Amino acid sequence: MIRIFKSVFVLLLFINVLPAQNLIDGIAAVVGKEIVLRSEIEQYVNSYVVQNRINTQANPTVVDEIRKKTLESLIEQKLMLAQAEKDTITVDPELVEQRVDQRIQYLIERVGSESELEKTFQSPMKKIRKDTYKILHEQLLVEKVRQEKFQQVQISRREVEDFYNTYQDSIPKLKETVDISHILKLVTPSNEAQVEAFQKISDIKKQLDNGADFAELAKKYSDDPASAKRGGDLGLISRGDFVNEYETAAFALNDGEMSGIVQTQFGYHIIKMIERRGEKIRTQHILIRVVPTEKDAERVVEELKDIRQQALDGADFSELAIKYSDDENVTKDKGHLGTFEIDQMVIPQFKDVISGLKEGEISQPFKTDFGYHIVKLEKRSQARTISLDDDWQKIKDMAQNFKTEKEYRQWIADLKKEVPIEIKS
């Protein structure tokens, strides 16, 4: 969906799994007093296949491998759940509910609609939510057990040196990195574009007032492609996660009620309340964006050229960023984006532009999905072999992670000796 939410540059990825269809149950393993059901394994496996779009016909053996690893993971999880009960470790139900909302919203976006999700997993939404709550509650408990058990793992200088000396040949080289700053200018639309968009949303509002179906008009007209596929449905969202104008209008609605025309930074909306659950609401919306013209873009490019010239004439780049940049984080970072591996830069235009810059140089204006930028290359570090002298903290972090994982594996092995485990054939 388009970012009706506050942080424009944040992208949330949820990698874990969701229960699948009901299956004939059998016991796959017994872990102390806990059991691992075959259906539980299949729920994870099927969800993993759907989320990662694995072609099981082209890769028939991959499912068996996923199933095997899932059983191993679930046995470990049951061991840690028993430890959580023993240590009276709990998690906040509100946090679990929040994760459930996020997970289901992610999967709805993945498959296109609630009805498609129910069809894919052959379960009603109520059961999907219930099963998801159980899985996420257990996952959060496991995370908390592991965190409390291993967050205080200490490592000595000698251990770091021993780790480096043992594994230095297998530690990958540090890749080329760049330290960059930028100034972002958004293209604001002209008055003519505002009038055109307002006329379009007004015509849609008239159709709705005359009895047209909200979901059908959202699919036909909305400029939010992700939610448009679902008839404008944004899912269940908490208060505080919307931009102010949308939130104020939405929370004023009763179930089934429709708003007037609401303007936000994204354009013009019509909002319909589906349901309210305390401080969470589920709404539909139709968005008509206000699209800038070519002249609007040309004006921004000329403005950035002028800012660039000021920098070339000696003005401080960070001060220019504070004065001119439309990046929402500029007051905090003064235009500094940080250090990145150039091969891992996810915005291709940045990678292309930076590849041609020398240290200290400032690019010409260029366009991305966020707007127009000029970028300054603060520093470039070539790919090189990692060393204790230059990269102590990186090596220390690697060594600490290695030690933590080793201690975790030993702890699990000890638990397996204490707790009877029977794997059914």
C-alpha positions in Angstrom: 0.0 0.0 0.0 1.1 3.6 -0.3 2.6 5.1 2.8 -0.3 6.6 4.6 1.8 5.8 7.7 4.2 8.3 9.2 7.7 7.0 8.2 8.0 7.1 4.4 11.3 5.3 4.2 10.6 2.4 6.6 9.8 -0.9 5.0 8.6 -3.6 7.3 9.4 -7.2 6.3 7.9 -10.1 8.1 9.8 -13.3 7.3 8.1 -15.9 9.6 5.2 -18.1 8.8 1.4 -18.4 9.1 -0.8 -21.4 9.7 -2.1 -23.2 6.6 -5.1 -25.4 6.1 -6.5 -27.9 8.5 -4.9 -31.3 8.1 -5.5 -34.7 9.5 -3.4 -34.6 12.7 -0.8 -37.1 13.8 2.0 -36.7 16.3 5.4 -36.1 14.7 7.4 -35.9 18.0 7.0 -35.8 21.7 9.2 -33.4 23.7 8.8 -34.0 27.4 5.1 -33.1 28.0 4.8 -31.3 24.7 3.8 -32.7 21.3 4.7 -31.6 17.8 1.8 -32.3 15.5 2.3 -33.2 11.8 -0.3 -30.5 11.0 1.9 -28.0 12.9 4.8 -28.9 10.7 2.7 -28.7 7.5 1.4 -25.3 8.5 4.9 -23.9 8.7 6.0 -25.7 5.5 3.0 -24.7 3.4 3.2 -21.1 4.5 7.0 -20.9 3.8 6.3 -22.3 0.3 3.6 -19.7 -0.3 5.6 -16.7 1.1 8.7 -17.6 -0.9 6.9 -18.7 -4.0 8.6 -22.0 -4.2 7.7 -24.1 -7.2 7.2 -27.5 -5.5 6.8 -29.3 -8.8 10.1 -28.0 -10.1 11.8 -28.6 -6.7 10.1 -31.7 -5.1 12.9 -32.5 -2.7 13.0 -29.0 -1.3 9.8 -29.6 0.6 11.2 -32.6 2.4 14.2 -30.6 3.4 12.0 -27.7 4.7 9.9 -30.3 6.6 13.0 -31.8 8.2 14.4 -28.4 9.3 11.0 -27.4 10.6 10.7 -30.4 12.8 14.2 -29.7 14.2 13.3 -26.1 14.9 9.9 -27.0 16.5 11.7 -29.5 18.8 14.0 -26.7 19.9 11.1 -24.4 20.3 9.2 -26.9 22.6 12.3 -27.2 24.7 12.5 -23.5 25.1 8.8 -23.1 25.8 9.2 -25.5 28.7 12.1 -23.4 29.9 9.9 -20.3 29.6 7.3 -21.9 31.8 9.9 -23.0 34.3 11.4 -19.5 34.5 7.9 -17.9 34.5 8.8 -15.8 31.4 5.8 -14.1 29.7 5.2 -11.7 26.8 2.7 -8.8 26.5 -0.5 -9.9 24.8 -0.8 -6.5 23.2 2.6 -7.1 21.5 1.4 -10.4 20.2 -1.8 -8.8 18.8 0.3 -6.2 17.1 2.5 -8.8 15.5 -0.6 -10.8 14.4 -2.1 -7.7 12.7 1.2 -7.0 10.9 1.6 -10.6 9.8 -1.9 -11.0 8.5 -1.7 -7.6 6.7 1.6 -8.7 5.1 0.1 -11.9 3.8 -3.1 -10.2 2.6 -0.8 -7.9 0.5 1.1 -11.0 -0.6 -2.0 -12.8 -2.0 -4.2 -9.8 -2.8 -7.2 -10.0 -0.5 -8.7 -11.5 2.6 -10.9 -13.9 0.6 -7.8 -15.0 -1.4 -6.0 -15.6 1.9 -8.8 -17.7 3.2 -8.9 -19.6 -0.1 -5.1 -20.2 -0.1 -5.1 -21.6 3.5 -8.6 -23.1 3.4 -9.5 -21.5 6.7 -11.7 -18.6 7.8 -10.0 -15.4 9.0 -11.1 -16.1 12.6 -9.2 -19.4 12.6 -6.2 -17.8 10.8 -6.0 -15.1 13.5 -6.3 -17.7 16.3 -3.6 -20.0 14.9 -1.3 -17.1 14.1 -1.7 -15.8 17.7 -0.5 -19.1 19.0 2.5 -19.3 16.8 3.6 -15.8 17.3 3.1 -16.0 21.1 5.3 -19.0 21.2 7.9 -17.4 18.9 8.0 -14.3 21.1 8.4 -16.5 24.2 11.3 -18.3 22.5 13.0 -15.0 21.6 12.7 -13.8 25.1 14.1 -17.0 26.6 17.1 -16.8 24.3 17.6 -13.1 24.9 17.5 -13.5 28.7 19.8 -16.5 28.6 22.5 -15.2 26.3 22.4 -11.4 26.2 25.1 -11.2 28.9 27.6 -13.4 27.1 31.0 -11.8 27.6 34.1 -12.2 25.4 37.7 -11.5 26.2 40.3 -9.9 23.9 42.2 -13.2 23.8 39.0 -15.0 22.6 38.6 -12.4 19.8 42.2 -12.8 18.7 41.8 -16.6 18.8 38.7 -16.4 16.7 40.4 -14.2 14.1 43.5 -16.4 13.9 41.4 -19.5 13.5 38.9 -18.2 10.9 40.6 -15.3 9.2 40.9 -17.3 5.9 37.1 -17.9 5.8 36.1 -14.4 6.8 34.9 -12.6 3.6 36.7 -9.5 2.5 35.2 -6.1 3.4 33.4 -4.9 0.3 33.7 -1.4 -1.2 31.8 1.1 0.9 30.8 4.7 0.4 29.9 7.4 3.0 27.3 9.8 1.5 25.2 12.8 2.2 22.3 14.1 0.1 19.7 16.9 -0.3 16.2 15.8 -1.3 13.7 18.0 -3.0 10.1 16.8 -3.4 8.2 17.8 -6.5 5.1 19.8 -5.3 2.3 19.9 -7.8 0.9 23.1 -9.4 -2.5 24.6 -8.6 -3.8 23.2 -11.9 -2.9 19.7 -10.8 -4.6 20.2 -7.5 -7.8 21.4 -9.2 -7.8 18.4 -11.6 -7.3 15.9 -8.7 -10.0 17.5 -6.6 -12.4 17.4 -9.4 -11.8 13.7 -9.9 -12.3 12.8 -6.2 -15.4 15.0 -6.2 -16.9 13.0 -9.0 -16.2 9.8 -7.2 -17.8 11.1 -4.0 -21.0 11.9 -6.0 -21.1 8.3 -7.3 -20.7 7.0 -3.7 -23.4 9.4 -2.5 -25.7 8.0 -5.2 -25.2 4.4 -4.0 -22.1 3.2 -5.9 -20.2 0.3 -4.2 -17.1 1.7 -2.4 -14.9 -1.4 -3.0 -15.7 -1.4 -6.7 -14.8 2.3 -7.1 -11.6 1.8 -5.1 -10.6 -1.0 -7.5 -11.4 1.2 -10.5 -10.1 4.6 -9.5 -7.8 4.5 -6.4 -4.1 5.5 -6.9 -3.1 3.2 -4.0 -2.5 0.1 -6.1 -1.9 -2.4 -3.2 -5.1 -1.5 -1.3 -7.1 -0.9 -4.5 -6.8 -4.6 -5.2 -8.6 -5.2 -1.9 -11.3 -2.7 -2.5 -9.4 0.0 -0.6 -9.0 -2.1 2.5 -6.0 -1.0 4.6 -6.4 -3.7 7.3 -6.4 -3.1 11.1 -4.1 -0.2 12.0 -3.3 1.4 15.4 -3.9 5.0 16.3 -0.7 6.9 15.8 0.4 5.0 12.7 -1.5 7.2 10.2 -0.6 10.7 9.1 -2.5 13.2 11.2 -5.2 14.3 8.7 -6.2 10.8 7.8 -6.2 9.7 11.4 -8.3 12.6 12.6 -10.9 12.0 9.9 -10.9 8.2 10.2 -11.3 8.0 14.0 -14.2 10.4 13.8 -16.3 7.9 11.8 -18.7 5.3 13.1 -18.8 1.7 11.7 -20.0 1.8 8.1 -19.8 5.6 7.9 -18.0 7.4 5.0 -15.9 10.6 5.3 -16.0 13.7 3.1 -12.9 14.5 1.0 -9.7 14.4 3.1 -6.5 16.0 2.0 -3.1 14.6 3.1 0.4 14.8 1.7 -0.4 11.9 -0.6 -3.4 13.5 -2.2 -7.2 13.4 -1.7 -8.9 10.5 0.1 -12.4 9.3 0.8 -12.4 7.0 3.9 -14.9 4.4 5.0 -14.9 2.9 8.5 -15.2 -0.9 8.4 -14.7 -1.7 12.1 -13.2 -0.3 15.3 -11.3 -2.3 18.0 -10.4 0.1 20.7 -7.5 2.1 19.5 -7.3 0.2 16.3 -9.4 0.7 13.2 -9.9 -1.0 9.9 -10.7 1.4 7.0 -11.1 1.4 3.3 -10.0 4.4 1.3 -10.0 5.8 -2.3 -6.9 7.9 -3.0 -6.5 10.3 -5.9 -3.0 11.5 -6.1 -2.1 15.1 -7.1 0.3 14.5 -9.9 3.0 17.1 -10.5 3.6 18.3 -14.1 6.9 18.4 -16.1 7.2 22.1 -15.3 7.0 21.3 -11.6 9.9 18.8 -11.9 12.0 21.3 -14.0 11.6 23.9 -11.3 12.9 21.5 -8.6 15.9 20.5 -10.8 16.9 24.2 -11.3 16.6 24.7 -7.5 18.9 21.8 -6.8 21.4 23.1 -9.4 21.5 26.4 -7.5 22.0 24.6 -4.2 24.8 22.6 -5.7 26.5 25.7 -7.0 26.3 27.2 -3.5 28.1 24.1 -2.2 30.8 24.4 -4.9 31.3 28.0 -4.0 32.1 27.0 -0.4 28.8 26.7 1.5 28.7 23.9 4.0 26.7 20.9 2.6 25.2 19.9 5.9 23.9 23.5 6.5 22.5 23.6 3.0 20.7 20.3 3.7 19.2 21.7 6.9 18.0 24.8 5.0 16.7 23.2 1.8 16.2 19.4 2.1 12.8 17.8 2.2 14.1 14.6 3.9 12.1 14.2 7.1 15.2 13.2 9.0 17.3 16.2 8.0 17.2 18.0 11.4 18.7 14.9 13.0 21.2 13.7 10.4 21.9 17.0 8.5 21.6 15.2 5.2 24.1 12.4 6.1 22.8 9.1 4.9 25.6 6.9 6.4 28.1 4.3 5.1 26.9 1.6 2.7 28.3 -1.3 0.8 28.0 0.0 -2.8 26.9 -3.5 -4.1 24.1 -3.5 -1.5 22.6 -0.1 -2.3 18.9 -0.8 -3.0 18.2 2.4 -5.0 19.9 1.9 -8.4 20.1 5.6 -9.2 22.2 6.2 -6.2 24.5 3.4 -7.1 24.9 4.6 -10.7 25.5 8.2 -9.7 28.0 7.5 -6.8 30.0 5.1 -9.0 31.1 8.2 -11.1 32.0 10.4 -8.1 35.3 11.1 -6.4 35.6 11.9 -2.7 34.3 15.3 -2.0 32.4 15.7 -5.3 28.7 16.6 -5.6 26.5 15.1 -8.2 24.2 16.8 -10.6 20.5 16.5 -9.7 18.9 13.1 -10.4 15.6 11.5 -9.9 14.5 8.5 -7.7 11.1 7.3 -6.5 11.4 9.6 -3.5 12.0 12.8 -5.5 15.1 14.7 -6.8 18.5 14.6 -5.1 22.0 15.9 -5.2 24.5 13.6 -3.4 27.9 14.2 -2.0 30.5 11.5 -1.7 32.1 12.0 1.7 34.4 9.0 1.6 35.1 5.8 -0.5 36.7 2.8 1.1 38.0 0.1 -1.3 37.4 -3.6 -0.8 40.0 -5.1 1.4 40.9 -8.0 3.7 39.6 -7.6 7.3 42.3 -7.0 10.0 42.5 -6.8 13.8 44.1 -3.4 13.7 41.5 -1.7 11.5 38.4 -3.7 12.2 38.5 -4.7 15.8 34.8 -4.0 16.6 33.6 -5.9 13.5 35.7 -8.9 14.4 34.7 -8.7 18.1 31.0 -8.7 17.0 31.6 -11.8 14.8 33.5 -13.6 17.6 30.7 -12.7 20.1 28.0 -14.0 17.8 30.0 -17.2 17.2 30.5 -17.7 21.0 26.8 -17.0 21.7 25.6 -19.5 19.0 28.1 -22.1 20.3 26.8 -21.7 23.9 23.2 -21.8 22.6 23.9 -25.1 20.8 25.4 -26.6 23.9 22.5 -25.5 26.0 20.0 -27.1 23.6 22.1 -30.3 23.6 22.0 -30.3 27.4 18.3 -29.8 27.4 17.9 -32.7 24.9 19.7 -34.9 27.4 17.4 -33.8 30.3 14.1 -33.9 28.4 12.9 -37.2 26.7 12.4 -36.7 23.0 10.7 -39.2 20.8 10.4 -38.7 17.0 7.6 -40.7 15.5 8.2 -42.4 12.2 
